[in-house]
Amino acid sequence: MKIWFCWEKSSTGRWSPVCYHGDQPVNEKVSDGDRPMRSPLYEVSTECLDVDGNPQFGKLALLFPAPGEAE
């Protein structure tokens, strides 16, 4: 099963890390002005999974920073 990582923007304007399991979700761009509500989707590699197969959000956030954050 594939895992997908992205950032999603809440109604308060805060970006939160999210993982989807299974098929790649449709990356719908619901706009708030010109800004997308979801960042691009990235397939999670095995290097970013723990021994139980769960995503390691710290590693993912370092590899794929939230939109607007300095790299």
PyMOL commands that place a pseudoatom at each C-alpha (Angstrom):
pseudoatom trace, name=CA, resn=MET, resi=1, chain=A, elem=C, hetatm=0, pos=[0.000, 0.000, 0.000]
pseudoatom trace, name=CA, resn=LYS, resi=2, chain=A, elem=C, hetatm=0, pos=[1.299, 3.435, -0.911]
pseudoatom trace, name=CA, resn=ILE, resi=3, chain=A, elem=C, hetatm=0, pos=[1.300, 6.387, 1.464]
pseudoatom trace, name=CA, resn=TRP, resi=4, chain=A, elem=C, hetatm=0, pos=[1.030, 9.996, 0.280]
pseudoatom trace, name=CA, resn=PHE, resi=5, chain=A, elem=C, hetatm=0, pos=[2.167, 13.108, 2.179]
pseudoatom trace, name=CA, resn=CYS, resi=6, chain=A, elem=C, hetatm=0, pos=[1.032, 16.697, 1.731]
pseudoatom trace, name=CA, resn=TRP, resi=7, chain=A, elem=C, hetatm=0, pos=[0.162, 19.836, 3.656]
pseudoatom trace, name=CA, resn=GLU, resi=8, chain=A, elem=C, hetatm=0, pos=[-3.452, 20.961, 3.988]
pseudoatom trace, name=CA, resn=LYS, resi=9, chain=A, elem=C, hetatm=0, pos=[-4.554, 24.458, 4.887]
pseudoatom trace, name=CA, resn=SER, resi=10, chain=A, elem=C, hetatm=0, pos=[-7.284, 24.900, 7.494]
pseudoatom trace, name=CA, resn=SER, resi=11, chain=A, elem=C, hetatm=0, pos=[-9.965, 27.560, 7.435]
pseudoatom trace, name=CA, resn=THR, resi=12, chain=A, elem=C, hetatm=0, pos=[-7.827, 29.540, 9.915]
pseudoatom trace, name=CA, resn=GLY, resi=13, chain=A, elem=C, hetatm=0, pos=[-4.897, 29.632, 7.466]
pseudoatom trace, name=CA, resn=ARG, resi=14, chain=A, elem=C, hetatm=0, pos=[-2.671, 27.136, 9.282]
pseudoatom trace, name=CA, resn=TRP, resi=15, chain=A, elem=C, hetatm=0, pos=[-0.859, 24.392, 7.313]
pseudoatom trace, name=CA, resn=SER, resi=16, chain=A, elem=C, hetatm=0, pos=[-0.971, 20.878, 8.800]
pseudoatom trace, name=CA, resn=PRO, resi=17, chain=A, elem=C, hetatm=0, pos=[0.877, 17.737, 7.643]
pseudoatom trace, name=CA, resn=VAL, resi=18, chain=A, elem=C, hetatm=0, pos=[-1.375, 14.953, 6.339]
pseudoatom trace, name=CA, resn=CYS, resi=19, chain=A, elem=C, hetatm=0, pos=[-0.803, 11.394, 5.094]
pseudoatom trace, name=CA, resn=TYR, resi=20, chain=A, elem=C, hetatm=0, pos=[-3.193, 9.395, 2.921]
pseudoatom trace, name=CA, resn=HIS, resi=21, chain=A, elem=C, hetatm=0, pos=[-2.963, 5.599, 2.722]
pseudoatom trace, name=CA, resn=GLY, resi=22, chain=A, elem=C, hetatm=0, pos=[-3.830, 3.708, -0.475]
pseudoatom trace, name=CA, resn=ASP, resi=23, chain=A, elem=C, hetatm=0, pos=[-4.618, 5.303, -3.813]
pseudoatom trace, name=CA, resn=GLN, resi=24, chain=A, elem=C, hetatm=0, pos=[-3.331, 8.786, -4.537]
pseudoatom trace, name=CA, resn=PRO, resi=25, chain=A, elem=C, hetatm=0, pos=[-6.091, 11.245, -3.638]
pseudoatom trace, name=CA, resn=VAL, resi=26, chain=A, elem=C, hetatm=0, pos=[-7.270, 13.747, -6.193]
pseudoatom trace, name=CA, resn=ASN, resi=27, chain=A, elem=C, hetatm=0, pos=[-5.380, 16.992, -5.601]
pseudoatom trace, name=CA, resn=GLU, resi=28, chain=A, elem=C, hetatm=0, pos=[-8.325, 19.336, -5.859]
pseudoatom trace, name=CA, resn=LYS, resi=29, chain=A, elem=C, hetatm=0, pos=[-7.355, 22.972, -5.608]
pseudoatom trace, name=CA, resn=VAL, resi=30, chain=A, elem=C, hetatm=0, pos=[-10.019, 24.722, -3.630]
pseudoatom trace, name=CA, resn=SER, resi=31, chain=A, elem=C, hetatm=0, pos=[-8.867, 28.281, -3.794]
pseudoatom trace, name=CA, resn=ASP, resi=32, chain=A, elem=C, hetatm=0, pos=[-8.620, 30.905, -1.121]
pseudoatom trace, name=CA, resn=GLY, resi=33, chain=A, elem=C, hetatm=0, pos=[-7.811, 33.692, -3.509]
pseudoatom trace, name=CA, resn=ASP, resi=34, chain=A, elem=C, hetatm=0, pos=[-4.971, 32.202, -5.567]
pseudoatom trace, name=CA, resn=ARG, resi=35, chain=A, elem=C, hetatm=0, pos=[-3.603, 29.963, -2.812]
pseudoatom trace, name=CA, resn=PRO, resi=36, chain=A, elem=C, hetatm=0, pos=[-4.200, 26.191, -2.951]
pseudoatom trace, name=CA, resn=MET, resi=37, chain=A, elem=C, hetatm=0, pos=[-5.705, 24.485, 0.092]
pseudoatom trace, name=CA, resn=ARG, resi=38, chain=A, elem=C, hetatm=0, pos=[-3.445, 21.443, -0.411]
pseudoatom trace, name=CA, resn=SER, resi=39, chain=A, elem=C, hetatm=0, pos=[0.224, 21.307, -1.343]
pseudoatom trace, name=CA, resn=PRO, resi=40, chain=A, elem=C, hetatm=0, pos=[1.466, 18.876, -4.001]
pseudoatom trace, name=CA, resn=LEU, resi=41, chain=A, elem=C, hetatm=0, pos=[1.320, 15.209, -2.984]
pseudoatom trace, name=CA, resn=TYR, resi=42, chain=A, elem=C, hetatm=0, pos=[4.542, 13.281, -2.388]
pseudoatom trace, name=CA, resn=GLU, resi=43, chain=A, elem=C, hetatm=0, pos=[4.818, 9.500, -2.238]
pseudoatom trace, name=CA, resn=VAL, resi=44, chain=A, elem=C, hetatm=0, pos=[6.307, 8.482, 1.125]
pseudoatom trace, name=CA, resn=SER, resi=45, chain=A, elem=C, hetatm=0, pos=[9.495, 6.434, 0.735]
pseudoatom trace, name=CA, resn=THR, resi=46, chain=A, elem=C, hetatm=0, pos=[10.444, 3.578, 3.062]
pseudoatom trace, name=CA, resn=GLU, resi=47, chain=A, elem=C, hetatm=0, pos=[13.160, 5.816, 4.580]
pseudoatom trace, name=CA, resn=CYS, resi=48, chain=A, elem=C, hetatm=0, pos=[10.377, 7.962, 6.055]
pseudoatom trace, name=CA, resn=LEU, resi=49, chain=A, elem=C, hetatm=0, pos=[8.520, 5.056, 7.697]
pseudoatom trace, name=CA, resn=ASP, resi=50, chain=A, elem=C, hetatm=0, pos=[9.148, 3.687, 11.180]
pseudoatom trace, name=CA, resn=VAL, resi=51, chain=A, elem=C, hetatm=0, pos=[9.626, -0.037, 11.897]
pseudoatom trace, name=CA, resn=ASP, resi=52, chain=A, elem=C, hetatm=0, pos=[5.836, -0.495, 12.079]
pseudoatom trace, name=CA, resn=GLY, resi=53, chain=A, elem=C, hetatm=0, pos=[5.311, 1.167, 8.675]
pseudoatom trace, name=CA, resn=ASN, resi=54, chain=A, elem=C, hetatm=0, pos=[3.929, 4.425, 10.044]
pseudoatom trace, name=CA, resn=PRO, resi=55, chain=A, elem=C, hetatm=0, pos=[4.937, 7.764, 8.488]
pseudoatom trace, name=CA, resn=GLN, resi=56, chain=A, elem=C, hetatm=0, pos=[7.528, 9.804, 10.373]
pseudoatom trace, name=CA, resn=PHE, resi=57, chain=A, elem=C, hetatm=0, pos=[6.083, 13.299, 10.117]
pseudoatom trace, name=CA, resn=GLY, resi=58, chain=A, elem=C, hetatm=0, pos=[9.273, 14.972, 11.376]
pseudoatom trace, name=CA, resn=LYS, resi=59, chain=A, elem=C, hetatm=0, pos=[11.325, 13.542, 8.512]
pseudoatom trace, name=CA, resn=LEU, resi=60, chain=A, elem=C, hetatm=0, pos=[8.599, 14.293, 5.987]
pseudoatom trace, name=CA, resn=ALA, resi=61, chain=A, elem=C, hetatm=0, pos=[8.286, 17.907, 7.160]
pseudoatom trace, name=CA, resn=LEU, resi=62, chain=A, elem=C, hetatm=0, pos=[12.053, 18.363, 6.760]
pseudoatom trace, name=CA, resn=LEU, resi=63, chain=A, elem=C, hetatm=0, pos=[12.012, 16.898, 3.242]
pseudoatom trace, name=CA, resn=PHE, resi=64, chain=A, elem=C, hetatm=0, pos=[8.844, 18.708, 2.177]
pseudoatom trace, name=CA, resn=PRO, resi=65, chain=A, elem=C, hetatm=0, pos=[8.438, 21.989, 4.128]
pseudoatom trace, name=CA, resn=ALA, resi=66, chain=A, elem=C, hetatm=0, pos=[5.035, 23.599, 4.462]
pseudoatom trace, name=CA, resn=PRO, resi=67, chain=A, elem=C, hetatm=0, pos=[4.183, 26.106, 1.732]
pseudoatom trace, name=CA, resn=GLY, resi=68, chain=A, elem=C, hetatm=0, pos=[5.696, 29.485, 2.467]
pseudoatom trace, name=CA, resn=GLU, resi=69, chain=A, elem=C, hetatm=0, pos=[8.317, 28.179, 4.931]
pseudoatom trace, name=CA, resn=ALA, resi=70, chain=A, elem=C, hetatm=0, pos=[11.987, 28.838, 4.284]
pseudoatom trace, name=CA, resn=GLU, resi=71, chain=A, elem=C, hetatm=0, pos=[13.912, 25.739, 3.310]
for i in range(1, 71): cmd.bond("trace and resi %d" % i, "trace and resi %d" % (i + 1))
show_as sticks, trace
zoom trace
